[in-house]
Amino acid sequence: MTVVERGGGGRTYLRVGGEVFPVYGDEFRGWSLRPGDVSGLTPCSPYVYTSLEELFFALVNLRAADPSTRPA
């Protein structure tokens, strides 16, 4: 897993294979691929993960389940 934080704006990115995904949130509210999911004090979406590791493995599983992402 590669986690990259850039700039003072708190931007965080996850690299899964050759793709880079922006992720939003923090260790208190959780992490999501959608910025609106973690806008308040409590998660407002079922797609908020408690840790970056949990979000990373969800992305890995989605990528592995999609046949178009497998090498030829």
KAJO-V60685 format. One record per backbone hydrogen bond with DSSP energy under -1.0 kcal/mol. CO is the residue of the C=O (numbers start at 1). NH is the residue of the N-H. Records with the same first field share a line. If there is no record, write none. Layout:
# KAJO-V60685
CO: NH  NH
This chain:
# KAJO-V60685
2: 15
4: 13
6: 11
11: 6
12: 23
13: 4
14: 21
16: 19
19: 16
21: 14
24: 32
26: 30
30: 26
31: 49
32: 24
34: 37
37: 44
49: 31
51: 55
52: 56
53: 57
54: 58
55: 59
56: 60
57: 61
58: 62
59: 63
60: 64
61: 65
62: 66
66: 69
67: 70
